[in-house]
Amino acid sequence: MLACPSSSLHGLATLHRPAHFLLPNPLLSPPPYRFAAPRKCKSLSLFPANSSRRSFLRASSEVSDSVVADGSASNVLLQPYSVKIPVGDRHILVETGHMGRQASGSVTVTDGETIVYTTVCLDDVPSEPSDFFPLSVNYQERFSAAGRTSGGFFKREGKAKDHEVLICRLIDRPLRPTMPKGFYHETQILSWVLSYDGLHFPDSLAVTAAGIAVALSEVPMSKAVAGVRVGLVGDKYIVNPTTEEMEKSELDLLLAGTDSAILMIEGYSNFLPEEKLLKAVEVGQDAVRAICNEVEALVKKCGKPKMLDAIKLPPPELYKHVEEIAGNELVKVLQIISKIPRRKAISSLEEKVLKILTENGFVTNDSTLRNNSETIAEVLEDEDEDEEAIVDGEVDEGDVHIKPTPRKPAPIVPWLL
C-alpha cells in the first residue's frame, strides 16, 4: 500500500486502492482504514507543508553554515575542508567535515586508494581523577576495505585481531604523552580502514589520522602528532614505501612524534649499521615535522577551541606547602632499600601531609589534591638534580643511571660442553 503524494493531507499517508482491483462487496468488506488526523504541533508551523527531506537537509546545512560564519555558537559542526600534504615522493589527502560531523574531530586520510577514517569523541563530564589519561583506541580493518566478505557464519567484523591491537598501541603511544595533566574527560579514538589498495600501508596512515583528528577536536593536546614508515632500498631512504618497495627493503621502521621530538619507534632491520639506522630516523623525523607543520596550519583554519578550562591541577602554592612539610622526611623515605616498606612509608607520609593541609585549610575534602592520585614524590619531581635522592645505591652520572647489581654470571654446566 502506497502513500498518496497528491492527497489533500499534504504528505500524510493514506491507503489507496489500485484501479485494477475489483471492488468487493461493500456488505462483506470491513470499513476502510483511515489514519486519524494528527494533532497540531507548534513546531510543525516552522516548516512548509510540502517541503521534501532533501530541501530540509539543505536548509539545515545553510543554517549551520551561517552559524559558523556568524560565530555565535560555541558548539558547531565541522565544516568540509581538504588539504594535500607532501609525504616523501607522494601526497596524502586529508579531508575533514565530510563525515562524522557530530564527532569532536573526524578526518579521512587517503594515500593512493587506501583510506583511513578516524573519529575522536570525548565525554562531556570528567571522570574521577586518576594517574593516567582516560584514552581508549580502537583500530579495525573492515572486510569491505579489500572487497571481501567473511566466509564464516558471522559476516561482520568480530573482535580485534592481534595486529589490530598492536596498531592500537602504535596510535596510543605517541598521543598519550601530549595530553596535559589534569584533563580527565574520557576520550575515544575510532580508526577504520575504509579502503585498501594492496600497495599503501594503513598503519602509518592511522597514526597520522588519529593525530590530526585529536588536533582538530577540543582535546587540549600540546602538539600535533603524525607517523610515517621509513624503508631502505639500496642506498635510498623511502618515506611511506609501498608493499612492493618493502619487499626489497632492508629496513622497516615506523616512527611517530611531533615537530620537535620522536615519541615512538618500532621496526626491524637486516643487520643494518647504526649509522644507516640513525639516518633513517632523521629522514622519518623530517617527514613527521613537515606533516605536523601542515596540521598546525589546518587546525588554525578549521580546528575547534580547546577545553583549557577543563584542566584541573592543584594550585601552585600547594607545592610549596607540601615541600615544607614533607621535603626532608621524603628524602629519608626514598632511601629505604626494600620496596614494600618504602611504599608503606610513602603512603603514611601522604596521609600525614593531607591531614596537616586539611587542618590548616589549604585543602578541602573535595579539592583536586585530595582526589588526585598524584603522590608526594610526583609533587616534588621538580626538585633540582643536586637534591635528588639516591635509592638502592644508584649513582647518578648526568643522564646515565648506574645501579649496582649482586648478580654474577652463571657457571657453565659441564655436560653442556
N, C-alpha and C positions, 0 to 999 in steps of 0.2 A: 504494500500500500504506500502511496506516494503523497508527499505534501504538495498542495496546490499553490504554486507561486503567485497565481493571479487572483487569489482569494481576497475577499474584502477584509479579511483579518490581518492583512499586511504581514505575511510571512509566517503566521501561526499555522501549525499543521492541521489539515482537515482531511478526512478519509474520502477518497474519490473512487467511484466505481467505473472501471473501464467500459467504453461504449460497446465493445463486442461481447460483453457478458449479457446473458439473457436475464431479464427481470424475473425474479422469483415471485411466488405467490405472496402477496402482502399479508395474508392472514396467517401464513405459516412462518414467515421470516421474523426474526427478532427486530425490535426497534433499531433504527440507525444509530450508530455510535457517533457521538459528538464530544469534542473537547470543550469543557467549560471555559468560559471567558476568564482569563486570568485577572487577578486583582491589579488595580492600577498601582504602579510604583513611581515614586517621585524621581528616582534615578533614571527611569526609562525616558523621561522627558528630555534628558540631556542629549539623546541620540536621535537622529531621524528614523522614521519607521521603516523606510526601505533601504537603510544602509547595509551594505554587504560586509562580510567579515574582512575582506581584503581592504576595503576603504577604511574600516575601523582601525585595522592594524597600521595602515598608512597614517591615519590621523594621530594615533597614539605615538607613533615614531616621530612625527613632526613636533608633537608636544614635548617629548623627551629631548629632542634636539634644541628646541627653543629654551628649555630649562637649562641645558648645558651652556648654551650661548649666553643666557642671562646670568648664570652663575648664582641663582637664587636658592638652589638646593645643594645641600652638602652630600647627600647620598644619591648619586646619579649613575646611570648605566654607562658602561664602557662604550665609547664611540669607535666605529670602524677605522682602523688605521693599519697601514702596512709599510714595511721598510725592508730593503735588501742590505744585508750585512756581509762584507767580504770576509771569507774564511779560507785561507790558503789560496788555491787557484780557482776557487768557485765562490758563489754567493749563496747564502741561506736566506730564505724569505720568512720574515717574521710578521704575522698578522694577529691583530687583537681587535676585539669588539665585534667580530663576525659571529662567534658562537660563545655561549656561556656568559651572556651579558649580565646575568644576575649574580655571578660569582664575584668575589673580591678582586680576582685577577684571572684572566684567561688569555691564552695565546696558542697559536699554532705555528710550528716551526717546520719548514719544508726544505729538504735537501734532495735535489733530483726529484724523484717521485715518492720519497719516504716522508711521511707526515706524522708528526707527534703533536698531540693536543693535550695541553696541561691546564688545569684549573687550580686555583687557591681559594679556599673558604676558611673563615675563622669565626669562632663563636663570639656573640655579642657580649656575653657575660664572662668575666675572667674566672678561671678555675682556682682551686686552692693553691697558695704559693708552694713551690717545690724547688728542688735544686737542679732541675733541668727544664728546658723549654718544651711545652706540650705540643710536639710536632709529630705528625704521622704522614707517611709517604706510601702511596700505592701505585705501582707501575704494572701495566698489563698490555700484553701483545695480543691483539684480537685475531681470531681466525680469519675474519673478513679482510684484514690488512693484507694478507697474502692471497686472497681469493679462495680460501679453503673453508670447509665445513667439517666439524668433528664427526668422525665415523662412529663414535660410541652412542650410547643412549642419550647422554646429556649433550645437547647441541651448543649450549652456551659455554663460555669460559668458566672453568672451575677455580679452585684455589690457585694461588700464585705458585709458579714453578721455581725451582732453585735459582736459575739465572735471573728471573724477575725479582726475586728477593735481593739478590746481590746488586742489581741495578737500583733498587730502592735505597740500599745503603750508599751507593755511589751518589745518589741525589741528596741524601740526608747529611752526609759528612761535610761537604763544603758549605751547606746552608746554615747548619746549626751554629757554628762559631760566629756568624754575622748577626745573630739575633741578640738584642740587648737584654741585660739582666733586668728583672723586674717586670717583664712582659709575660703574662700568664694566660692570655687568650688562646684557647686550643685552636691549632691551625692544621688543616688537612690539605695535602697536595695529591691530586689525582693526575696521573700521566697515562695516556692511552696512545698506542700506535694505531693510527687510522689507516695508514697505507705503508707498504714496504715493497720496494722495487727490487730487492735482492742485491743491490750494489752499495747502498749507503747505510751505514750502521745507525740504528735508532738510539743506542745507549748514550752516546755523547750529545745527541740532539735533545734527549730527555733531560739531561743535566742542565743544558743551556736554556731549554724551555721552562724548566722549574725556576731557574734563577730570574728569568725575565718576568714570569708570572708573579713571583713574590715581589719583585721590584715595582711592578705596576699596581700592586694591591696596597691596602692600608697597613700592612705589617711593617713596623719600623726597623727594617734591616739597615745595617750600617753602609754596605756597599753592594753593588751588583755582582752577581756570580755567573760564571759561564764555564763550560767544559769542552775540551777538544780531545781528539785522539791523534797521536803522532806515530807515523811509521817511517821506516828507513829502508829504501830500496837502492842498493848500491851505495853511493855517497850522497843521495838526495833525501832530504827530510820532507815528508809529505804530511800536511795537516788534514785531518779527516779523510784518510785514504779510503778507497773503495774496497770491496771484498776481493776483487781481482788483484789489486795492489798489495793487499795484506797477505796474500798467498806467497808473494815474493819478498815480503818484508822480514828483516832480521829483528825488528822491534815492534812491540805492541804496547804503547804507553798511553794511558788515559789519565789526564790530569785536569783539575778544576781549581779555580781560585778567583781572585779579584784583580783589579788593575795594578795592585801593588804587592800581592802575596799569593803564594801557592798554598791551597788548603787541603788538597787531596791528590795523591799519586797512586796509581795502581797499574800494573803491567808486568811483562816478562820480556826477556830477550834471549838471544842465542849467543852466549859468550861474547857480549858486547863490551868493549873497553869503557872505562869510566868517563873518558873524555867525550866519547860519542854520546853516552847517556846524558851527561850534563848539557851537551849541545842540544839534544832533543828536548830536554826540559826548558832550555832557553827559548827554543823555537815555539814550544807549546805556550809558554808564558807570554810571548809576544802576541800570539794569536788570541789568547784569552784577554789580554789587555785591550786589543783592538775591538773585540766584541763588547767588553764592558763599557768602553767609551761610547759606542753606539747605543747601548742600552740606556746609559745615563741620559743621552740626548732624547731618546724615546720617552723616558719617564717624565722629563720636563714638558713634553708635548701632551701626553695623554695619561700620565700616572695619577693615582688618587692621593689625596692628602694622607700623611702618615698619622697613626694613632699615638702620637707622642705623649698625650695626656694619660694614656693607659699604662705607662711605665711607672711602677710603684717601687721606690727604693727608700731605704732608711735615710733620714735627714743627715747631712754631713756632720753635724755636731755630735751625733751619737757615736761616730767612730772615735772621736777624741775621748769621750767619756769611757767607752769600753777599753781603750788603751790605758787610760789612767787607772782603771780598776783592775784589769787582768794582765797588763803588759808584762811585769816581772814574773808573775806566777805562771803565765803561759809559757815563758821560755823554759822554766824548770819542768813543766808538764811535758813539753815536746821532747825533752831529753830522756824520757823514760824509754828504755830499750824495748821492753815487751809490748806487744801490740794491744792485747786486751786491757791490761792495766792503764795504758796510755789513753785508750778510748774512754774508759770509765772516768779517768781524771779530767779529760776534756769535757765530758758530759756534765760532770759535777761542777766544773768551773763555769760552764754555760748557765746552769741553773742559778749559781751564785750571782753572776753578773746580771741576769734578768731580774732577780729579786731586788738587788740594790737599785737598778734603774727604775723599777716599778715603784719602790718606796720613795725615791726622790722625785717621782713624777716625770721622769724623762720618757718613759714608755707606758702605754696602757695595755689592757688585755687584748684589745683589738688592733694594736699597732702593727705596722709592717715588720718590725724587727722580731716581735714575739711570734708572729705567724710564719715568718720566713725560716726556712731550714738552713739558712746560711750560718755556719759555725763561727766561733770566735776566731779560729785560725784563719778563716777566709776574710773576716772583717779586717784583720791585721795583716793581710797579704801585701799591703803597700808599704811595708816597712823597708828600710834601707837594707841592702845586701850585707852590710857590715854587721847588722844586728840579727842576721838570720840564725835561727837556732840549728844546731848540729844534732841530728838524730842518728843513733846507732853507729857512731864513729865515722859518719860520712864526711868526707873532705870536699870542700867547695873550691875548685880551682877555676875561677872565672865562670864560664858557662858549662864546664865539664864537671860532673859529679862523680867522684871516685869513692866507691863503697867497698870496704874490705869484706872478704868472704872467707869462712873457715873451710870451704870445700877444697878437696885435694883430688888430683886425677886418680881415677880408678886404676888399680893394678891390672896388668894383662893376665888373663886367665891362661894357665899353661896349656890346657887342652885346645885353646884356640890357635896356638902357634903351629 
